[in-house]
Amino acid sequence: MSQLLLTPKISEKAIYLAERGIYVFEVPTDTNKIEVAKAVEATFKVNVTDVNIVIHKGKLKRFKQKLGRQKDTKKAMVKLKSGQSIALFEGAK
C-alpha cells in the first residue's frame, strides 16, 4: 500500500466534531474506508472504530460561453476509540 495523503479539514464543524472524537480528513477520491482506517492508524498511532465517507460533487461553473465543473472531493470522518485523540486537531480549538 502506498502512503495515503490525509489532509485535515479545519472548519467550525470539523472542530466541533473533533471535540467529540470524530476527525475529518480530505482524501483522494479513489480510496475506500478500509484504506482510510489503516492510514490513520499507521500515521497517528490510534485505534479507529468507525469511518464514514462523504463525496462532495464539484459545482458547475461558467466561464464566458464554456461550461465546466470543479473537481469532486471526498471527506472521511474518522471516529477513534474512547480516550484517544489526534494532537493535530488540538491546536485548532
Phi and psi in degrees as GROMACS dihedral restraints (atoms count N, CA, C in turn):
[ dihedral_restraints ]
;  ai    aj    ak    al  type     phi  dphi    fc
    3     4     5     6     1   -77.3    20    10
    4     5     6     7     1   164.0    20    10
    6     7     8     9     1   -66.7    20    10
    7     8     9    10     1   123.3    20    10
    9    10    11    12     1   -86.0    20    10
   10    11    12    13     1   131.9    20    10
   12    13    14    15     1   -82.5    20    10
   13    14    15    16     1   111.9    20    10
   15    16    17    18     1  -106.8    20    10
   16    17    18    19     1   112.9    20    10
   18    19    20    21     1  -104.5    20    10
   19    20    21    22     1   116.8    20    10
   21    22    23    24     1   -66.6    20    10
   22    23    24    25     1   139.4    20    10
   24    25    26    27     1   -99.0    20    10
   25    26    27    28     1   113.9    20    10
   27    28    29    30     1  -107.8    20    10
   28    29    30    31     1   108.7    20    10
   30    31    32    33     1  -148.7    20    10
   31    32    33    34     1   175.9    20    10
   33    34    35    36     1   -62.1    20    10
   34    35    36    37     1   -43.0    20    10
   36    37    38    39     1   -67.6    20    10
   37    38    39    40     1   -38.9    20    10
   39    40    41    42     1   -65.9    20    10
   40    41    42    43     1   -38.7    20    10
   42    43    44    45     1   -68.5    20    10
   43    44    45    46     1   -39.7    20    10
   45    46    47    48     1   -59.3    20    10
   46    47    48    49     1   -44.5    20    10
   48    49    50    51     1   -68.9    20    10
   49    50    51    52     1   -35.3    20    10
   51    52    53    54     1   -63.3    20    10
   52    53    54    55     1   -32.2    20    10
   54    55    56    57     1   -66.1    20    10
   55    56    57    58     1   -22.0    20    10
   57    58    59    60     1  -103.2    20    10
   58    59    60    61     1    10.2    20    10
   60    61    62    63     1    88.9    20    10
   61    62    63    64     1    14.3    20    10
   63    64    65    66     1  -117.0    20    10
   64    65    66    67     1   122.8    20    10
   66    67    68    69     1  -112.6    20    10
   67    68    69    70     1   138.5    20    10
   69    70    71    72     1  -109.1    20    10
   70    71    72    73     1   130.8    20    10
   72    73    74    75     1  -130.6    20    10
   73    74    75    76     1   147.1    20    10
   75    76    77    78     1   -90.8    20    10
   76    77    78    79     1   132.0    20    10
   78    79    80    81     1  -127.6    20    10
   79    80    81    82     1   161.6    20    10
   81    82    83    84     1   -60.6    20    10
   82    83    84    85     1   151.1    20    10
   84    85    86    87     1   -71.1    20    10
   85    86    87    88     1   -13.5    20    10
   87    88    89    90     1   -99.3    20    10
   88    89    90    91     1    12.5    20    10
   90    91    92    93     1   -93.6    20    10
   91    92    93    94     1   162.8    20    10
   93    94    95    96     1  -123.2    20    10
   94    95    96    97     1   179.4    20    10
   96    97    98    99     1   -63.2    20    10
   97    98    99   100     1   -39.2    20    10
   99   100   101   102     1   -65.5    20    10
  100   101   102   103     1   -43.8    20    10
  102   103   104   105     1   -63.4    20    10
  103   104   105   106     1   -40.7    20    10
  105   106   107   108     1   -64.5    20    10
  106   107   108   109     1   -44.8    20    10
  108   109   110   111     1   -61.5    20    10
  109   110   111   112     1   -44.9    20    10
  111   112   113   114     1   -64.3    20    10
  112   113   114   115     1   -40.0    20    10
  114   115   116   117     1   -66.9    20    10
  115   116   117   118     1   -41.5    20    10
  117   118   119   120     1   -66.8    20    10
  118   119   120   121     1   -42.0    20    10
  120   121   122   123     1   -63.3    20    10
  121   122   123   124     1   -40.9    20    10
  123   124   125   126     1   -72.3    20    10
  124   125   126   127     1   -38.0    20    10
  126   127   128   129     1   -75.6    20    10
  127   128   129   130     1   -45.2    20    10
  129   130   131   132     1  -106.4    20    10
  130   131   132   133     1    -0.6    20    10
  132   133   134   135     1    56.3    20    10
  133   134   135   136     1    51.1    20    10
  135   136   137   138     1  -129.0    20    10
  136   137   138   139     1   169.8    20    10
  138   139   140   141     1  -105.4    20    10
  139   140   141   142     1   122.1    20    10
  141   142   143   144     1   -92.3    20    10
  142   143   144   145     1   130.9    20    10
  144   145   146   147     1  -102.5    20    10
  145   146   147   148     1   -28.7    20    10
  147   148   149   150     1  -154.7    20    10
  148   149   150   151     1   145.7    20    10
  150   151   152   153     1  -132.8    20    10
  151   152   153   154     1   127.3    20    10
  153   154   155   156     1  -116.9    20    10
  154   155   156   157     1   140.9    20    10
  156   157   158   159     1  -122.2    20    10
  157   158   159   160     1   135.6    20    10
  159   160   161   162     1  -122.7    20    10
  160   161   162   163     1   130.2    20    10
  162   163   164   165     1  -102.9    20    10
  163   164   165   166     1   122.3    20    10
  165   166   167   168     1  -103.4    20    10
  166   167   168   169     1   112.5    20    10
  168   169   170   171     1   -72.0    20    10
  169   170   171   172     1   139.4    20    10
  171   172   173   174     1   -68.5    20    10
  172   173   174   175     1   148.0    20    10
  174   175   176   177     1   -75.5    20    10
  175   176   177   178     1   151.7    20    10
  177   178   179   180     1   -80.0    20    10
  178   179   180   181     1   129.6    20    10
  180   181   182   183     1  -127.3    20    10
  181   182   183   184     1   148.0    20    10
  183   184   185   186     1  -117.4    20    10
  184   185   186   187     1   132.7    20    10
  186   187   188   189     1  -123.2    20    10
  187   188   189   190     1   105.6    20    10
  189   190   191   192     1    56.1    20    10
  190   191   192   193     1  -120.0    20    10
  192   193   194   195     1   -93.2    20    10
  193   194   195   196     1    -4.4    20    10
  195   196   197   198     1   -91.4    20    10
  196   197   198   199     1   135.4    20    10
  198   199   200   201     1  -105.3    20    10
  199   200   201   202     1   129.9    20    10
  201   202   203   204     1  -134.3    20    10
  202   203   204   205     1   176.9    20    10
  204   205   206   207     1  -135.1    20    10
  205   206   207   208     1   136.0    20    10
  207   208   209   210     1   -71.6    20    10
  208   209   210   211     1   161.1    20    10
  210   211   212   213     1   -74.3    20    10
  211   212   213   214     1   152.1    20    10
  213   214   215   216     1   -76.1    20    10
  214   215   216   217     1   149.5    20    10
  216   217   218   219     1  -126.9    20    10
  217   218   219   220     1   157.2    20    10
  219   220   221   222     1  -128.1    20    10
  220   221   222   223     1   129.5    20    10
  222   223   224   225     1  -112.5    20    10
  223   224   225   226     1   138.4    20    10
  225   226   227   228     1  -114.5    20    10
  226   227   228   229     1   126.1    20    10
  228   229   230   231     1  -104.1    20    10
  229   230   231   232     1   114.6    20    10
  231   232   233   234     1  -108.6    20    10
  232   233   234   235     1   124.9    20    10
  234   235   236   237     1  -101.0    20    10
  235   236   237   238     1   132.8    20    10
  237   238   239   240     1  -102.0    20    10
  238   239   240   241     1   164.0    20    10
  240   241   242   243     1   -61.7    20    10
  241   242   243   244     1   146.9    20    10
  243   244   245   246     1   -56.1    20    10
  244   245   246   247     1   132.3    20    10
  246   247   248   249     1    93.5    20    10
  247   248   249   250     1    -9.1    20    10
  249   250   251   252     1  -101.7    20    10
  250   251   252   253     1   153.6    20    10
  252   253   254   255     1  -150.0    20    10
  253   254   255   256     1   167.1    20    10
  255   256   257   258     1  -109.7    20    10
  256   257   258   259     1   123.0    20    10
  258   259   260   261     1   -66.4    20    10
  259   260   261   262     1   -22.5    20    10
  261   262   263   264     1   -60.0    20    10
  262   263   264   265     1   -34.2    20    10
  264   265   266   267     1   -89.4    20    10
  265   266   267   268     1   -11.7    20    10
  267   268   269   270     1   -69.1    20    10
  268   269   270   271     1   -33.9    20    10
  270   271   272   273     1   -72.5    20    10
  271   272   273   274     1   -18.9    20    10
  273   274   275   276     1   -82.3    20    10
  274   275   276   277     1   -11.0    20    10
